[in-house]
Amino acid sequence: MASRRRPQQSSEGWITDVDGIKVGHFTDPRRPTGCT
């Protein structure tokens, strides 16, 4: 059986890499949807 490799994750391409994006939590009244 051939082993399957998981794709390597890079540190690039995260939503927080975008200037102005702030990630919160649905319980955070400042960002109730989770991000702004």
Rosetta blueprint (number, residue, H / E / L):
1 M L
2 A L
3 S L
4 R L
5 R L
6 R L
7 P L
8 Q L
9 Q L
10 S L
11 S L
12 E L
13 G L
14 W L
15 I H
16 T H
17 D H
18 V L
19 D L
20 G L
21 I L
22 K L
23 V E
24 G L
25 H L
26 F L
27 T L
28 D L
29 P L
30 R L
31 R L
32 P L
33 T L
34 G L
35 C E
36 T L
